[in-house]
Amino acid sequence: MIEDVKDWVRARAGKVLVCSTGTLLALSLLSLAPAVLADGSADPDAKADQLIVELQGKQEDAQAALETKHSRFLAALPGMDAERADRDRAAARSVLLSLTDSSAASRTVKETQAALDARYGFLGTSSRTLTEFIPEWIAATGAGQGAGTAYQLADFDVDAVAVKGLDYSYIGVAHLDPVSAEGKVTAKSEYVVFTFATGQDGTVASFEAYRASGRTRDQLAAQRPPADASPAETASPGPSHSG
């Protein structure tokens, strides 16, 4: 996940400098080659040495200029406070757990909506989290007519998608496993996609949750390694190339 926009650019800075320097050198070579070819009486070795010296000088000048531009570019990029992002993720995780805990409650949809609306000021009657997610989640997990299936958080992944001054926006996905009763699992895992934003004071300004469809859930579940797999079996293969 991207912790800092600058880090993303720094990781690719070498490629930018190499490609740009290579282009400038190619143009320099094209401009110098005709002069060498036109003077057939000159010593080829001496001319070649002269050409190399001139190209090396141009390379050093081009690289210095590109590094200066690159440094100015990085300084102008908006940074992201990694500690602030960690606090934002913790706050979002707390909200998500409160929302999904409704699967094990005995409250009706209306009662759950009212309780969450009173607890979180950023959730209102127009929030899709209340009007769409909660009714679907309660129905799908067996709540509403007595306590349904309880779920525990198995995985929680968040990416920052926008930084505007001190306002941060994120998107994430949570994997929840049903809590087994007497060693028996009676329900499938669930996945919840969510977006949220935090304000300048670090508090959650908005939060929207969406339950993954059955098809998406099955696809995500199929990508997860078995619970009893060894570390060697679950390790991801190394990339075929860097990029």
DRENSE-520563 format. One record per atom (N, C-alpha, C): residue number from 1; residue in three letters; atom name; y negated, x, z. Coordinates in steps of 0.1 Angstrom, whole numbers, plus 2048, in hexadecimal, padded with zeros to 3 digits. Example, Ala and Ser with C-alpha at 12.3 -4.5 7.8 and 13.67 -1.06 7.14 Angstrom:
DRENSE-520563
   n res atom   y   x   z
   1 ALA    N 839 884 84E
   1 ALA   CA 82D 87B 84E
   1 ALA    C 821 884 84E
   2 SER    N 816 880 847
   2 SER   CA 80B 889 847
   2 SER    C 800 881 84F
This chain:
DRENSE-520563
   n res atom   y   x   z
   1 MET    N 80C 808 800
   1 MET   CA 800 800 800
   1 MET    C 7F4 809 800
   2 ILE    N 7E9 804 7FB
   2 ILE   CA 7DD 80C 7FA
   2 ILE    C 7D5 80B 807
   3 GLU    N 7D4 817 80D
   3 GLU   CA 7CC 817 819
   3 GLU    C 7BE 81B 816
   4 ASP    N 7BB 822 80B
   4 ASP   CA 7AE 826 808
   4 ASP    C 7AD 827 7F9
   5 VAL    N 7A2 821 7F3
   5 VAL   CA 7A1 821 7E5
   5 VAL    C 79F 830 7E1
   6 LYS    N 798 838 7E9
   6 LYS   CA 796 846 7E5
   6 LYS    C 7A3 84D 7E4
   7 ASP    N 7AC 84B 7ED
   7 ASP   CA 7B9 852 7EC
   7 ASP    C 7C0 84F 7DF
   8 TRP    N 7BF 843 7DA
   8 TRP   CA 7C5 83F 7CE
   8 TRP    C 7C0 847 7C2
   9 VAL    N 7B2 849 7C2
   9 VAL   CA 7AC 851 7B8
   9 VAL    C 7AF 860 7B9
  10 ARG    N 7AF 864 7C6
  10 ARG   CA 7B2 873 7C8
  10 ARG    C 7C0 876 7C3
  11 ALA    N 7C9 86D 7C4
  11 ALA   CA 7D7 870 7C0
  11 ALA    C 7D8 872 7B1
  12 ARG    N 7CE 86D 7AA
  12 ARG   CA 7CE 86E 79B
  12 ARG    C 7C3 877 796
  13 ALA    N 7BC 87E 79F
  13 ALA   CA 7B1 886 79B
  13 ALA    C 7B5 891 792
  14 GLY    N 7C1 897 795
  14 GLY   CA 7C6 8A2 78D
  14 GLY    C 7C8 89F 77F
  15 LYS    N 7CE 893 77C
  15 LYS   CA 7D0 88E 76F
  15 LYS    C 7C3 88C 767
  16 VAL    N 7B9 887 76E
  16 VAL   CA 7AC 885 768
  16 VAL    C 7A6 892 764
  17 LEU    N 7A6 89C 76D
  17 LEU   CA 7A0 8A9 76A
  17 LEU    C 7A7 8B0 75F
  18 VAL    N 7B5 8B0 760
  18 VAL   CA 7BC 8B7 755
  18 VAL    C 7BA 8B1 748
  19 CYS    N 7BB 8A4 747
  19 CYS   CA 7B9 89D 73A
  19 CYS    C 7AB 8A0 734
  20 SER    N 7A1 89E 73D
  20 SER   CA 793 8A0 738
  20 SER    C 791 8AE 734
  21 THR    N 796 8B8 73C
  21 THR   CA 794 8C6 739
  21 THR    C 79B 8C9 72C
  22 GLY    N 7A7 8C4 72A
  22 GLY   CA 7AF 8C7 71E
  22 GLY    C 7A7 8C2 712
  23 THR    N 7A1 8B6 713
  23 THR   CA 799 8B1 707
  23 THR    C 78E 8BA 704
  24 LEU    N 786 8BE 70E
  24 LEU   CA 77B 8C7 70C
  24 LEU    C 77F 8D4 705
  25 LEU    N 78B 8DA 70A
  25 LEU   CA 790 8E6 704
  25 LEU    C 794 8E4 6F6
  26 ALA    N 79A 8D9 6F3
  26 ALA   CA 79E 8D6 6E5
  26 ALA    C 792 8D6 6DC
  27 LEU    N 787 8D0 6E0
  27 LEU   CA 77B 8CF 6D8
  27 LEU    C 775 8DD 6D7
  28 SER    N 775 8E5 6E1
  28 SER   CA 770 8F2 6E0
  28 SER    C 778 8FB 6D6
  29 LEU    N 785 8F9 6D7
  29 LEU   CA 78D 901 6CD
  29 LEU    C 78A 8FD 6BF
  30 LEU    N 788 8F0 6BD
  30 LEU   CA 785 8EC 6AF
  30 LEU    C 778 8F1 6AA
  31 SER    N 76E 8F3 6B3
  31 SER   CA 761 8F8 6AF
  31 SER    C 761 907 6AD
  32 LEU    N 76A 90E 6B4
  32 LEU   CA 76B 91D 6B3
  32 LEU    C 774 922 6A8
  33 ALA    N 77F 91A 6A5
  33 ALA   CA 789 91E 69C
  33 ALA    C 783 921 68E
  34 PRO    N 77A 918 688
  34 PRO   CA 774 91B 67B
  34 PRO    C 76D 928 67B
  35 ALA    N 766 92C 686
  35 ALA   CA 75F 939 685
  35 ALA    C 769 944 684
  36 VAL    N 774 944 68B
  36 VAL   CA 77E 94E 68A
  36 VAL    C 784 94F 67D
  37 LEU    N 787 944 677
  37 LEU   CA 78E 944 66A
  37 LEU    C 784 948 65F
  38 ALA    N 778 945 660
  38 ALA   CA 76E 949 656
  38 ALA    C 76C 958 654
  39 ASP    N 76D 95F 660
  39 ASP   CA 76B 96D 660
  39 ASP    C 778 975 65E
  40 GLY    N 77D 975 652
  40 GLY   CA 78A 97B 64F
  40 GLY    C 78B 98A 651
  41 SER    N 77F 991 650
  41 SER   CA 77E 99F 651
  41 SER    C 77F 9A4 660
  42 ALA    N 77C 99C 669
  42 ALA   CA 77C 9A0 677
  42 ALA    C 78A 9A2 67C
  43 ASP    N 78B 9AB 687
  43 ASP   CA 798 9AE 68D
  43 ASP    C 79D 9A1 693
  44 PRO    N 7A9 99C 68F
  44 PRO   CA 7AE 990 694
  44 PRO    C 7B0 990 6A3
  45 ASP    N 7B5 99B 6A9
  45 ASP   CA 7B7 99D 6B7
  45 ASP    C 7AA 99C 6BF
  46 ALA    N 7A0 9A2 6BA
  46 ALA   CA 793 9A2 6C1
  46 ALA    C 78E 994 6C1
  47 LYS    N 78F 98D 6B5
  47 LYS   CA 78A 980 6B4
  47 LYS    C 792 976 6BD
  48 ALA    N 79F 978 6BE
  48 ALA   CA 7A7 970 6C7
  48 ALA    C 7A3 972 6D6
  49 ASP    N 7A0 97F 6DA
  49 ASP   CA 79C 981 6E7
  49 ASP    C 78F 97B 6EA
  50 GLN    N 786 97B 6E0
  50 GLN   CA 779 975 6E2
  50 GLN    C 77A 966 6E4
  51 LEU    N 783 960 6DC
  51 LEU   CA 785 952 6DC
  51 LEU    C 78B 94E 6EA
  52 ILE    N 794 956 6EF
  52 ILE   CA 79A 953 6FC
  52 ILE    C 78F 953 707
  53 VAL    N 787 95D 707
  53 VAL   CA 77C 95F 711
  53 VAL    C 773 953 710
  54 GLU    N 76F 94F 704
  54 GLU   CA 766 944 703
  54 GLU    C 76C 937 708
  55 LEU    N 779 935 704
  55 LEU   CA 780 929 709
  55 LEU    C 781 928 718
  56 GLN    N 784 934 71E
  56 GLN   CA 786 934 72C
  56 GLN    C 779 931 733
  57 GLY    N 76E 936 72D
  57 GLY   CA 761 932 733
  57 GLY    C 75E 924 732
  58 LYS    N 761 91E 726
  58 LYS   CA 75F 910 725
  58 LYS    C 768 907 72E
  59 GLN    N 774 90C 730
  59 GLN   CA 77D 905 739
  59 GLN    C 777 905 747
  60 GLU    N 773 910 74C
  60 GLU   CA 76D 911 75A
  60 GLU    C 761 908 75B
  61 ASP    N 758 908 751
  61 ASP   CA 74C 900 752
  61 ASP    C 750 8F1 752
  62 ALA    N 75A 8ED 749
  62 ALA   CA 75E 8DF 748
  62 ALA    C 764 8DA 755
  63 GLN    N 76D 8E3 75A
  63 GLN   CA 774 8DF 767
  63 GLN    C 76A 8DD 772
  64 ALA    N 760 8E6 773
  64 ALA   CA 756 8E5 77E
  64 ALA    C 74E 8D9 77C
  65 ALA    N 74A 8D5 770
  65 ALA   CA 742 8C9 76E
  65 ALA    C 74A 8BD 771
  66 LEU    N 757 8BD 76D
  66 LEU   CA 760 8B1 770
  66 LEU    C 762 8AF 77F
  67 GLU    N 764 8BA 786
  67 GLU   CA 766 8BA 795
  67 GLU    C 75A 8B4 79C
  68 THR    N 74E 8B8 797
  68 THR   CA 742 8B3 79D
  68 THR    C 740 8A4 79B
  69 LYS    N 743 8A0 78E
  69 LYS   CA 743 891 78B
  69 LYS    C 74D 88A 794
  70 HIS    N 759 890 795
  70 HIS   CA 763 889 79D
  70 HIS    C 75F 887 7AC
  71 SER    N 759 892 7B1
  71 SER   CA 755 891 7BF
  71 SER    C 74A 886 7C1
  72 ARG    N 741 885 7B8
  72 ARG   CA 737 87B 7B8
  72 ARG    C 73D 86D 7B7
  73 PHE    N 747 86C 7AF
  73 PHE   CA 74E 85F 7AD
  73 PHE    C 755 85B 7B9
  74 LEU    N 75C 864 7C0
  74 LEU   CA 763 860 7CC
  74 LEU    C 759 85C 7D7
  75 ALA    N 74E 863 7D8
  75 ALA   CA 744 860 7E2
  75 ALA    C 73E 852 7E0
  76 ALA    N 73E 84D 7D4
  76 ALA   CA 738 840 7D1
  76 ALA    C 742 835 7D3
  77 LEU    N 74F 838 7D5
  77 LEU   CA 759 82D 7D6
  77 LEU    C 758 827 7E4
  78 PRO    N 75B 81A 7E5
  78 PRO   CA 75B 814 7F3
  78 PRO    C 768 818 7FA
  79 GLY    N 766 81D 806
  79 GLY   CA 772 821 80E
  79 GLY    C 777 815 816
  80 MET    N 783 818 81C
  80 MET   CA 789 80D 824
  80 MET    C 78E 813 831
  81 ASP    N 78A 80D 83C
  81 ASP   CA 78D 811 84A
  81 ASP    C 79C 80E 84C
  82 ALA    N 7A5 819 84D
  82 ALA   CA 7B3 817 84F
  82 ALA    C 7B6 810 85C
  83 GLU    N 7AF 814 867
  83 GLU   CA 7B1 80E 874
  83 GLU    C 7AD 800 874
  84 ARG    N 7A2 7FC 86D
  84 ARG   CA 79E 7EE 86C
  84 ARG    C 7A9 7E6 864
  85 ALA    N 7AF 7EC 85A
  85 ALA   CA 7B9 7E6 852
  85 ALA    C 7C5 7E3 85B
  86 ASP    N 7C9 7ED 863
  86 ASP   CA 7D5 7EB 86C
  86 ASP    C 7D2 7DF 876
  87 ARG    N 7C6 7DE 87B
  87 ARG   CA 7C3 7D3 884
  87 ARG    C 7C3 7C6 87D
  88 ASP    N 7BE 7C6 870
  88 ASP   CA 7BF 7BA 868
  88 ASP    C 7CD 7B5 866
  89 ARG    N 7D6 7BE 863
  89 ARG   CA 7E4 7BB 861
  89 ARG    C 7EA 7B5 86D
  90 ALA    N 7E7 7BB 879
  90 ALA   CA 7EC 7B6 885
  90 ALA    C 7E7 7A8 888
  91 ALA    N 7DB 7A5 885
  91 ALA   CA 7D5 797 887
  91 ALA    C 7DC 78E 87E
  92 ALA    N 7DE 792 871
  92 ALA   CA 7E5 789 867
  92 ALA    C 7F3 786 86B
  93 ARG    N 7FA 790 871
  93 ARG   CA 808 78E 875
  93 ARG    C 809 784 880
  94 SER    N 7FF 785 889
  94 SER   CA 7FF 77B 894
  94 SER    C 7FD 76D 88F
  95 VAL    N 7F4 76B 885
  95 VAL   CA 7F2 75E 880
  95 VAL    C 7FE 759 879
  96 LEU    N 805 762 871
  96 LEU   CA 811 75E 869
  96 LEU    C 81C 759 873
  97 LEU    N 81E 761 87E
  97 LEU   CA 828 75D 887
  97 LEU    C 825 74F 88E
  98 SER    N 819 74D 890
  98 SER   CA 815 73F 896
  98 SER    C 818 734 88C
  99 LEU    N 815 737 87F
  99 LEU   CA 818 72D 875
  99 LEU    C 827 72A 873
 100 THR    N 82F 735 873
 100 THR   CA 83D 733 870
 100 THR    C 845 72F 87D
 101 ASP    N 83F 730 888
 101 ASP   CA 845 72C 895
 101 ASP    C 846 71C 895
 102 SER    N 83F 716 88C
 102 SER   CA 840 707 88B
 102 SER    C 84D 702 887
 103 SER    N 855 70B 881
 103 SER   CA 863 707 87D
 103 SER    C 86C 704 889
 104 ALA    N 869 70A 894
 104 ALA   CA 871 708 8A0
 104 ALA    C 86B 6FF 8AA
 105 ALA    N 860 6F9 8A6
 105 ALA   CA 859 6F0 8B0
 105 ALA    C 85E 6E1 8AD
 106 SER    N 85C 6D9 8B7
 106 SER   CA 85F 6CB 8B6
 106 SER    C 854 6C2 8B2
 107 ARG    N 848 6C8 8AF
 107 ARG   CA 83C 6C0 8AB
 107 ARG    C 83D 6BB 89D
 108 THR    N 837 6B0 89B
 108 THR   CA 836 6AB 88D
 108 THR    C 82C 6B3 885
 109 VAL    N 82C 6B0 878
 109 VAL   CA 823 6B8 86F
 109 VAL    C 814 6B6 874
 110 LYS    N 811 6A9 877
 110 LYS   CA 803 6A6 87B
 110 LYS    C 800 6AE 888
 111 GLU    N 809 6AE 891
 111 GLU   CA 806 6B5 89E
 111 GLU    C 805 6C4 89C
 112 THR    N 80D 6C9 893
 112 THR   CA 80D 6D7 890
 112 THR    C 7FF 6DB 889
 113 GLN    N 7FB 6D3 880
 113 GLN   CA 7EF 6D5 879
 113 GLN    C 7E3 6D5 883
 114 ALA    N 7E3 6CB 88C
 114 ALA   CA 7D8 6CA 896
 114 ALA    C 7D8 6D6 89F
 115 ALA    N 7E4 6DB 8A3
 115 ALA   CA 7E5 6E6 8AD
 115 ALA    C 7DF 6F3 8A6
 116 LEU    N 7E3 6F5 89A
 116 LEU   CA 7DF 701 893
 116 LEU    C 7D0 701 88F
 117 ASP    N 7CB 6F5 88C
 117 ASP   CA 7BD 6F3 888
 117 ASP    C 7B5 6F6 895
 118 ALA    N 7B9 6F2 8A0
 118 ALA   CA 7B2 6F4 8AD
 118 ALA    C 7B2 703 8B1
 119 ARG    N 7BD 709 8AD
 119 ARG   CA 7BF 717 8B2
 119 ARG    C 7B8 721 8A9
 120 TYR    N 7B7 71F 89C
 120 TYR   CA 7B1 728 892
 120 TYR    C 7A5 721 88B
 121 GLY    N 79A 727 88E
 121 GLY   CA 78E 721 888
 121 GLY    C 78D 723 879
 122 PHE    N 794 72C 873
 122 PHE   CA 794 72F 865
 122 PHE    C 79D 725 85D
 123 LEU    N 7A5 71E 865
 123 LEU   CA 7AE 713 85E
 123 LEU    C 7A7 706 860
 124 GLY    N 7A5 6FF 855
 124 GLY   CA 79E 6F2 856
 124 GLY    C 7A7 6E8 84E
 125 THR    N 7A2 6DC 84E
 125 THR   CA 7AA 6D1 847
 125 THR    C 7AC 6D3 838
 126 SER    N 7A3 6DC 833
 126 SER   CA 7A4 6DF 824
 126 SER    C 7AD 6EB 822
 127 SER    N 7B1 6F2 82C
 127 SER   CA 7BA 6FD 82A
 127 SER    C 7C7 6FA 825
 128 ARG    N 7CB 700 81A
 128 ARG   CA 7D9 6FE 815
 128 ARG    C 7E4 702 81E
 129 THR    N 7E0 70B 828
 129 THR   CA 7EA 70F 832
 129 THR    C 7EE 702 83A
 130 LEU    N 7E4 6FA 83D
 130 LEU   CA 7E7 6EE 845
 130 LEU    C 7EC 6E3 83D
 131 THR    N 7E6 6E1 831
 131 THR   CA 7EA 6D5 829
 131 THR    C 7F6 6D6 821
 132 GLU    N 7FA 6E3 81D
 132 GLU   CA 805 6E5 815
 132 GLU    C 810 6ED 81B
 133 PHE    N 80C 6F9 821
 133 PHE   CA 817 702 826
 133 PHE    C 81E 6FC 832
 134 ILE    N 816 6F7 83C
 134 ILE   CA 81D 6F2 848
 134 ILE    C 826 6E6 845
 135 PRO    N 822 6DC 83E
 135 PRO   CA 82C 6D1 83B
 135 PRO    C 838 6D6 834
 136 GLU    N 837 6DF 82A
 136 GLU   CA 842 6E4 822
 136 GLU    C 84B 6ED 82B
 137 TRP    N 845 6F5 834
 137 TRP   CA 84C 6FE 83C
 137 TRP    C 855 6F6 846
 138 ILE    N 84E 6EC 84C
 138 ILE   CA 855 6E4 856
 138 ILE    C 861 6DC 850
 139 ALA    N 85F 6D7 844
 139 ALA   CA 869 6CF 83D
 139 ALA    C 875 6D8 839
 140 ALA    N 871 6E4 834
 140 ALA   CA 87B 6ED 82F
 140 ALA    C 884 6F4 83A
 141 THR    N 87E 6F5 846
 141 THR   CA 885 6FC 850
 141 THR    C 88B 6F3 85B
 142 GLY    N 88A 6E6 858
 142 GLY   CA 891 6DC 861
 142 GLY    C 88A 6D8 86D
 143 ALA    N 87D 6DB 86E
 143 ALA   CA 875 6D6 879
 143 ALA    C 86F 6C8 876
 144 GLY    N 868 6C3 87F
 144 GLY   CA 861 6B6 87D
 144 GLY    C 869 6AB 884
 145 GLN    N 876 6AC 885
 145 GLN   CA 87E 6A2 88C
 145 GLN    C 887 6A9 896
 146 GLY    N 880 6B0 89F
 146 GLY   CA 886 6B9 8A8
 146 GLY    C 885 6C7 8A3
 147 ALA    N 887 6D1 8AC
 147 ALA   CA 886 6DF 8A9
 147 ALA    C 88F 6E3 89E
 148 GLY    N 88A 6EA 894
 148 GLY   CA 892 6EE 889
 148 GLY    C 897 6FD 88B
 149 THR    N 897 704 880
 149 THR   CA 89C 712 880
 149 THR    C 891 71B 885
 150 ALA    N 895 724 88E
 150 ALA   CA 88B 72E 893
 150 ALA    C 88D 73B 88A
 151 TYR    N 881 741 887
 151 TYR   CA 882 74D 87E
 151 TYR    C 87B 759 885
 152 GLN    N 880 765 882
 152 GLN   CA 87A 771 887
 152 GLN    C 875 779 87B
 153 LEU    N 86A 780 87E
 153 LEU   CA 865 789 873
 153 LEU    C 86D 795 870
 154 ALA    N 872 796 864
 154 ALA   CA 87A 7A2 860
 154 ALA    C 872 7AC 859
 155 ASP    N 868 7A8 851
 155 ASP   CA 860 7B2 84A
 155 ASP    C 852 7AC 847
 156 PHE    N 848 7B4 847
 156 PHE   CA 83B 7B0 845
 156 PHE    C 833 7BA 83D
 157 ASP    N 82F 7B7 831
 157 ASP   CA 828 7C1 828
 157 ASP    C 81B 7BB 824
 158 VAL    N 811 7C3 825
 158 VAL   CA 803 7BF 822
 158 VAL    C 7FC 7C9 819
 159 ASP    N 7F5 7C5 80F
 159 ASP   CA 7ED 7CE 807
 159 ASP    C 7DE 7C9 807
 160 ALA    N 7D5 7D2 807
 160 ALA   CA 7C7 7CF 806
 160 ALA    C 7C4 7CD 7F7
 161 VAL    N 7BD 7C2 7F4
 161 VAL   CA 7BA 7BF 7E6
 161 VAL    C 7AB 7C0 7E3
 162 ALA    N 7A2 7C0 7ED
 162 ALA   CA 794 7C0 7EA
 162 ALA    C 78D 7C5 7F7
 163 VAL    N 783 7CD 7F5
 163 VAL   CA 77A 7D2 7FF
 163 VAL    C 76C 7D0 7FB
 164 LYS    N 765 7C7 801
 164 LYS   CA 757 7C4 7FE
 164 LYS    C 74E 7C6 80A
 165 GLY    N 748 7D2 80B
 165 GLY   CA 741 7D5 817
 165 GLY    C 74A 7D6 823
 166 LEU    N 748 7CD 82D
 166 LEU   CA 751 7CD 838
 166 LEU    C 75A 7C1 838
 167 ASP    N 75B 7BA 82C
 167 ASP   CA 765 7AF 82B
 167 ASP    C 771 7B4 823
 168 TYR    N 77D 7B2 82A
 168 TYR   CA 789 7B7 824
 168 TYR    C 792 7AB 820
 169 SER    N 799 7AC 815
 169 SER   CA 7A2 7A1 810
 169 SER    C 7B0 7A8 80E
 170 TYR    N 7BA 7A0 811
 170 TYR   CA 7C8 7A5 811
 170 TYR    C 7D1 79B 80B
 171 ILE    N 7DD 7A0 806
 171 ILE   CA 7E8 797 802
 171 ILE    C 7F5 79D 807
 172 GLY    N 7FE 795 80B
 172 GLY   CA 80B 79A 811
 172 GLY    C 816 791 810
 173 VAL    N 822 795 814
 173 VAL   CA 82E 78D 814
 173 VAL    C 836 790 821
 174 ALA    N 83B 786 827
 174 ALA   CA 843 787 833
 174 ALA    C 851 782 831
 175 HIS    N 85B 78A 836
 175 HIS   CA 869 786 835
 175 HIS    C 86D 782 843
 176 LEU    N 872 775 844
 176 LEU   CA 876 770 851
 176 LEU    C 885 76C 850
 177 ASP    N 88C 771 85A
 177 ASP   CA 89A 76E 85B
 177 ASP    C 89D 763 866
 178 PRO    N 8A6 75A 863
 178 PRO   CA 8A9 750 86D
 178 PRO    C 8B0 756 87A
 179 VAL    N 8AC 751 885
 179 VAL   CA 8B3 756 892
 179 VAL    C 8C0 74F 893
 180 SER    N 8CB 758 894
 180 SER   CA 8D8 752 894
 180 SER    C 8DB 74C 8A1
 181 ALA    N 8E4 742 8A0
 181 ALA   CA 8E8 73B 8AC
 181 ALA    C 8F7 73E 8AE
 182 GLU    N 8FA 745 8B9
 182 GLU   CA 907 749 8BD
 182 GLU    C 90D 751 8B1
 183 GLY    N 905 75A 8AB
 183 GLY   CA 90A 763 8A1
 183 GLY    C 90C 75D 894
 184 LYS    N 908 750 892
 184 LYS   CA 909 749 885
 184 LYS    C 8FB 746 87F
 185 VAL    N 8FA 74B 873
 185 VAL   CA 8ED 748 86C
 185 VAL    C 8EF 73B 864
 186 THR    N 8E6 731 867
 186 THR   CA 8E8 724 860
 186 THR    C 8DD 721 856
 187 ALA    N 8D4 72B 853
 187 ALA   CA 8C9 729 84A
 187 ALA    C 8C7 736 842
 188 LYS    N 8C0 735 837
 188 LYS   CA 8BD 741 82F
 188 LYS    C 8B0 747 834
 189 SER    N 8AE 753 830
 189 SER   CA 8A1 75A 833
 189 SER    C 896 753 82B
 190 GLU    N 88A 754 830
 190 GLU   CA 87E 74F 82A
 190 GLU    C 874 75A 827
 191 TYR    N 86C 757 81C
 191 TYR   CA 862 761 819
 191 TYR    C 854 759 818
 192 VAL    N 84A 75F 81E
 192 VAL   CA 83D 758 81E
 192 VAL    C 833 762 818
 193 VAL    N 82C 75E 80D
 193 VAL   CA 822 765 807
 193 VAL    C 814 761 80D
 194 PHE    N 80C 76A 810
 194 PHE   CA 7FF 766 817
 194 PHE    C 7F4 76E 812
 195 THR    N 7E8 769 813
 195 THR   CA 7DB 770 811
 195 THR    C 7D2 76E 81C
 196 PHE    N 7CA 778 81F
 196 PHE   CA 7C1 776 82A
 196 PHE    C 7B5 77F 829
 197 ALA    N 7AA 77C 830
 197 ALA   CA 79E 784 82F
 197 ALA    C 799 786 83D
 198 THR    N 792 791 840
 198 THR   CA 78C 793 84D
 198 THR    C 77D 796 84B
 199 GLY    N 775 792 854
 199 GLY   CA 767 793 853
 199 GLY    C 762 7A0 858
 200 GLN    N 755 7A2 859
 200 GLN   CA 74F 7AE 85D
 200 GLN    C 752 7B1 86C
 201 ASP    N 754 7A7 874
 201 ASP   CA 758 7AA 882
 201 ASP    C 767 7AC 884
 202 GLY    N 76F 7AC 879
 202 GLY   CA 77D 7AF 87A
 202 GLY    C 785 7A2 87D
 203 THR    N 77F 797 87F
 203 THR   CA 787 78B 881
 203 THR    C 78C 785 874
 204 VAL    N 797 77D 875
 204 VAL   CA 79C 777 869
 204 VAL    C 793 76C 864
 205 ALA    N 78F 76D 858
 205 ALA   CA 785 763 852
 205 ALA    C 78C 758 84A
 206 SER    N 798 75B 845
 206 SER   CA 7A0 751 83D
 206 SER    C 7AE 756 83D
 207 PHE    N 7B7 74C 83B
 207 PHE   CA 7C6 74F 83B
 207 PHE    C 7CD 744 834
 208 GLU    N 7D4 747 829
 208 GLU   CA 7DB 73D 821
 208 GLU    C 7EA 742 820
 209 ALA    N 7F3 739 822
 209 ALA   CA 801 73D 822
 209 ALA    C 808 734 818
 210 TYR    N 813 739 811
 210 TYR   CA 81A 732 807
 210 TYR    C 829 736 809
 211 ARG    N 831 72C 80A
 211 ARG   CA 840 72E 80C
 211 ARG    C 845 731 7FE
 212 ALA    N 84D 73C 7FD
 212 ALA   CA 854 740 7F0
 212 ALA    C 85E 735 7EC
 213 SER    N 85E 732 7DF
 213 SER   CA 868 728 7DA
 213 SER    C 876 72D 7DD
 214 GLY    N 880 724 7DB
 214 GLY   CA 88E 728 7DD
 214 GLY    C 892 733 7D4
 215 ARG    N 88D 732 7C7
 215 ARG   CA 891 73C 7BD
 215 ARG    C 88B 74A 7C1
 216 THR    N 87E 74A 7C4
 216 THR   CA 878 756 7C8
 216 THR    C 87E 75C 7D4
 217 ARG    N 881 754 7DE
 217 ARG   CA 888 758 7EA
 217 ARG    C 895 75F 7E7
 218 ASP    N 89D 759 7DF
 218 ASP   CA 8AA 75F 7DB
 218 ASP    C 8A9 76C 7D4
 219 GLN    N 89F 76D 7CC
 219 GLN   CA 89C 77A 7C4
 219 GLN    C 898 785 7CE
 220 LEU    N 88F 781 7D7
 220 LEU   CA 88B 78B 7E1
 220 LEU    C 897 78F 7EA
 221 ALA    N 89F 786 7EE
 221 ALA   CA 8AA 789 7F7
 221 ALA    C 8B4 792 7F0
 222 ALA    N 8B6 790 7E3
 222 ALA   CA 8BF 798 7DB
 222 ALA    C 8BB 7A6 7DA
 223 GLN    N 8AE 7A9 7DB
 223 GLN   CA 8A9 7B6 7DA
 223 GLN    C 8AA 7BE 7E7
 224 ARG    N 8AD 7B7 7F2
 224 ARG   CA 8AE 7BE 7FF
 224 ARG    C 8BB 7C4 801
 225 PRO    N 8BC 7D0 807
 225 PRO   CA 8C9 7D6 809
 225 PRO    C 8D1 7CF 814
 226 PRO    N 8DE 7D0 814
 226 PRO   CA 8E6 7C9 81F
 226 PRO    C 8E2 7CF 82C
 227 ALA    N 8E3 7C6 837
 227 ALA   CA 8DF 7CA 844
 227 ALA    C 8E8 7D6 849
 228 ASP    N 8F4 7D7 845
 228 ASP   CA 8FD 7E1 84A
 228 ASP    C 8FE 7ED 841
 229 ALA    N 8F5 7EE 837
 229 ALA   CA 8F6 7F9 82E
 229 ALA    C 8F1 806 835
 230 SER    N 8F7 811 830
 230 SER   CA 8F3 81E 836
 230 SER    C 8E6 823 830
 231 PRO    N 8DF 82C 837
 231 PRO   CA 8D2 831 832
 231 PRO    C 8D3 836 824
 232 ALA    N 8DF 83D 821
 232 ALA   CA 8E0 843 813
 232 ALA    C 8E1 837 809
 233 GLU    N 8E7 82C 80D
 233 GLU   CA 8E9 821 803
 233 GLU    C 8DC 81A 801
 234 THR    N 8D3 819 80C
 234 THR   CA 8C7 812 80B
 234 THR    C 8BB 81A 805
 235 ALA    N 8BD 827 805
 235 ALA   CA 8B2 82F 800
 235 ALA    C 8AF 82C 7F1
 236 SER    N 8A3 82B 7EE
 236 SER   CA 89F 829 7E0
 236 SER    C 8A0 835 7D8
 237 PRO    N 8A5 834 7CB
 237 PRO   CA 8A6 840 7C3
 237 PRO    C 898 845 7C0
 238 GLY    N 897 852 7BE
 238 GLY   CA 88A 859 7BC
 238 GLY    C 885 855 7AE
 239 PRO    N 878 855 7AD
 239 PRO   CA 872 851 7A0
 239 PRO    C 876 85B 795
 240 SER    N 877 856 789
 240 SER   CA 87B 85E 77E
 240 SER    C 870 867 779
 241 HIS    N 863 863 77C
 241 HIS   CA 858 86B 778
 241 HIS    C 84D 868 782
 242 SER    N 843 871 783
 242 SER   CA 838 86E 78C
 242 SER    C 82D 868 783
 243 GLY    N 825 860 789
 243 GLY   CA 81A 85A 782
 243 GLY    C 810 854 78A
